[in-house]
Amino acid sequence: MNVLLEARHIRKSFDTGQGTLTVLRDINLTIAARERVAVVGASGSGKTTLMHILGTLDRPSDGNCLFDGTDLFALSPARLDAFRNQTLGFVFQFHQLLPEFNAVENVMMPGLIHGLDRTLARKRAEQLLEQTGLSHRLDHKPGQLSGGEQQRVAIARALVMQPLLLIADEPTGNLDSATSEEIYQLLAQLHEDHQLTLVMVTHNRELAGRMDRTVEIRDGELLQC
């Protein structure tokens, strides 16, 4: 197995002011390149906390994460920012699009932040929006798009830097069942087309069952399903 991402003995605690709240307890997880892994669990079980740590948006209290053998939390802040921008893509339950920009501008944004040539960034954005079925909506702002269309724009934005790993935290959680199915099918197709590794948090057990593997977080501990 070609290991892409490995979480070793991850623990995460928070000081509540009234004591210590431990959210994750000795989490160990290995993800292979191009694998599709679903993470399930009850609300408050620690799923999003784990995704934030795997995506280096947060640091563990103990333990480390290795990406292709590199200890991510040993990197300098600047190198970690560059890694996150160039190697990871994120999709959230709420699309977090910038309302003042249109679809193609929202998708271009990570590339422009990285310093991509504007022409190249726009070309990539237009290609991804075509792949996500939105080539006719390039100039529409988020407020002019449906919930499913907004999530498609967010998925295109997550892929504009050509990441190796896509982390999706409840990408269908705010959508009706038909649109959720469309988004899942889109993610599955993009996984193949872009040779992605996909880690997806979901409450939907039926969708989780279509992934290569499902793990469950229960009371801060990781269970293999």
For each residue, the residues with C-beta under 8 A, 3 or more apart:
1: 30 32
2: 32 33
3: 6 30 31 32 33
4: 31 32 33 35 67 68 164 165 197
5: 29 30 31 54 65 66 67 165 197 199
6: 3 29 30 31 65 66
7: 10 27 28 29 30 50 53 54 63 64 65
8: 28 63 64 65 66
9: 26 27 28 62 63 64
10: 7 24 26 27 28 29 50 53 60 62 63 64 65
11: 22 24 25 26 27 60 61 62 63
12: 22 23 24 46 49 53 58 60 61
13: 20 21 22 23 61
14: 20 21 23
15: 19 20 21
16: 19 20 21
17:
18:
19: 15 16
20: 13 14 15 16
21: 13 14 15 16
22: 11 12 13 25 220
23: 12 13 14 46 49 220
24: 10 11 12 27 46 49 50 53 60 217 220
25: 11 22 219 220 221
26: 9 10 11 63 221
27: 7 9 10 11 24 50 63 217 221 222
28: 7 8 9 10 222
29: 5 6 7 10 50 54 215 222
30: 1 3 5 6 7
31: 3 4 5 6 35 37 197 199
32: 1 2 3 4 35 197
33: 2 3 4 164 197
34: 191 195 196 197
35: 4 31 32 197 198 212 213
36: 188 191 197 198 200 211 212 213
37: 31 198 199 200 211 212 213 214 215
38: 200 201 202 207 208 209 211 213 214 215
39: 47 50 51 199 200 201 202 214 215 216 217
40: 47 201 202 203 205 208 214 215 216 217 225
41: 45 46 47 216 217 218
42: 45 218
43: 203
44:
45: 41 42 217 218 219 220
46: 12 23 24 41 49 50 217 220
47: 39 40 41 50 51 169 201 217
48: 51 52 169 201
49: 12 23 24 46 52 53 58
50: 7 10 24 27 29 39 46 47 53 54 217
51: 39 47 48 54 55 167 169 199 201
52: 48 49 55 57 58
53: 7 10 12 24 49 50 56 57 58 59 60 65
54: 5 7 29 50 51 65 167 199
55: 51 52 84 88 90 167
56: 53 59 65 72 73 80 83 84 88
57: 52 53 84 90
58: 12 49 52 53
59: 53 56 73
60: 10 11 12 24 53 63 64 65 73
61: 11 12 13
62: 9 10 11
63: 7 8 9 10 11 26 27 60
64: 7 8 9 10 60 71 72 73 74
65: 5 6 7 8 10 53 54 56 60 71 72 73
66: 5 6 8 69 70 71 72
67: 4 5 70 72 83 87 165
68: 4
69: 66
70: 66 67 74 75
71: 64 65 66 74 75
72: 56 64 65 66 67 75 80 83
73: 56 59 60 64 65 80
74: 64 70 71
75: 70 71 72 79 80 83
76: 79 80
77: 80 81
78: 81 82
79: 75 76 82 83
80: 56 72 73 75 76 77 83 84
81: 77 78 84 85
82: 78 79 85 86
83: 56 67 72 75 79 80 86 87 88
84: 55 56 57 80 81 87 88
85: 81 82 88 110 113 114 161
86: 82 83 114 161 163
87: 67 83 84 163 164 165
88: 55 56 83 84 85 163 164 165 166 167
89: 158 159 161 163 165 166 167 196
90: 55 57 158 166 167 168 169
91: 151 154 155 158 166 167 168 169 171
92: 95 96 154 168 169 170 171
93: 169 170 171 173 174
94: 174
95: 92 142 150 151 153 154
96: 92 154
97: 101 106 142 150 153 154 157
98: 101 105 106 109 142
99: 141 142 143
100: 141
101: 97 98 105 106 109 141
102: 105 106 138 139 140 141
103: 106 107 129 134 137 138 139 140 141 142 145 153 156
104: 107 108 122 125 126 129 138 139
105: 98 101 102 108 109 125
106: 97 98 101 102 103 109 142 153 154 157
107: 103 104 124 125 128 129 153 156 157 160
108: 104 105 111 112 118 121 122 124 125 160
109: 98 101 105 106 112 113 157
110: 85 113 114 157 160 161
111: 108 114 116 120 121 124 125 160 161
112: 108 109 115 116 118 121
113: 85 109 110
114: 85 86 110 111 161
115: 112
116: 111 112 120 121 124
117: 120 121
118: 108 112 121 122
119: 122 123
120: 111 116 117 123 124
121: 108 111 112 116 117 118 124 125 160
122: 104 108 118 119 125 126
123: 119 120 126 127
124: 107 108 111 116 120 121 127 128 160 162
125: 104 105 107 108 111 121 122 128 129 156 160
126: 104 122 123 129 130 135 138
127: 123 124 130 131
128: 107 124 125 131 132 156 159 160
129: 103 104 107 125 126 132 134 135 137 138 152 153 156
130: 126 127 133 134 135
131: 127 128 156 190 193
132: 128 129 152 153 155 156 186 190
133: 130 152 186
134: 103 129 130 137 138 149 152 153 156
135: 126 129 130 138
136:
137: 103 129 134 140 144 145 149
138: 102 103 104 126 129 134 135
139: 102 103 104
140: 102 103 137 144 145
141: 99 100 101 102 103 144 145
142: 95 97 98 99 103 106 145 150 153
143: 99
144: 137 140 141
145: 103 137 140 141 142 149 150 153
146: 149 150 179
147: 150 151 174 175 179
148: 151 152 175 179 182 183
149: 134 137 145 146 152 153
150: 95 97 142 145 146 147 153 154
151: 91 95 147 148 154 155 171 172 174 175 179 183
152: 129 132 133 134 148 149 155 156 183 186
153: 95 97 103 106 107 129 132 134 142 145 149 150 156 157
154: 91 92 95 96 97 106 150 151 157 158
155: 91 132 151 152 158 159 171 183 186 187 190
156: 103 107 125 128 129 131 132 134 152 153 159 160
157: 97 106 107 109 110 153 154 160
158: 89 90 91 154 155 163 166
159: 89 128 155 156 162 163 166 190 194
160: 107 108 110 111 121 124 125 128 156 157
161: 85 86 89 110 111 114
162: 124 159 194
163: 86 87 88 89 158 159 166 196
164: 4 33 87 88 196 197
165: 4 5 67 87 88 89 196 197 198 199
166: 88 89 90 91 158 159 163 187 190 191 196 197 198 199
167: 51 54 55 88 89 90 91 199 200
168: 90 91 92 171 187 198 199 200 201
169: 47 48 51 90 91 92 93 200 201
170: 92 93 173 174 201 202 203
171: 91 92 93 151 155 168 183 187 200 202
172: 151 175 179 180 183 184 202 204 207
173: 93 170 202 203
174: 93 94 147 151 170
175: 147 148 151 172 179 180 183
176: 179 180
177: 180 181
178: 181 182
179: 146 147 148 151 172 175 176 182 183
180: 172 175 176 177 183 184 204 207
181: 177 178 184 185
182: 148 178 179 185 186
183: 148 151 152 155 171 172 175 179 180 186 187
184: 172 180 181 187 188 207 210
185: 181 182 188 189
186: 132 133 152 155 182 183 189 190
187: 155 166 168 171 183 184 190 191 198 200
188: 36 184 185 191 192 210
189: 185 186 192 193
190: 131 132 155 159 166 186 187 193 194 196
191: 34 36 166 187 188 194 195 196 198
192: 188 189 195
193: 131 189 190
194: 159 162 190 191
195: 34 191 192
196: 34 89 163 164 165 166 190 191
197: 4 5 31 32 33 34 35 36 164 165 166
198: 35 36 37 165 166 168 187 191 211
199: 5 31 37 39 51 54 165 166 167 168
200: 36 37 38 39 167 168 169 171 187 207 208 211
201: 38 39 40 47 48 51 168 169 170
202: 38 39 40 170 171 172 173 205 207 208
203: 40 43 170 173
204: 172 180 207 208
205: 40 202 208 209
206: 209 210
207: 38 172 180 184 200 202 204 210 211
208: 38 40 200 202 204 205 211 214
209: 38 205 206 214
210: 184 188 206 207
211: 36 37 38 198 200 207 208 214
212: 35 36 37
213: 35 36 37 38 224 225
214: 37 38 39 40 208 209 211 225
215: 29 37 38 39 40 222 223 224 225
216: 39 40 41 222 223 224 225
217: 24 27 39 40 41 45 46 47 50 220 221 222 223
218: 41 42 45 221 223
219: 25 45
220: 22 23 24 25 45 46 217
221: 25 26 27 217 218
222: 27 28 29 215 216 217
223: 215 216 217 218
224: 213 215 216
225: 40 213 214 215 216
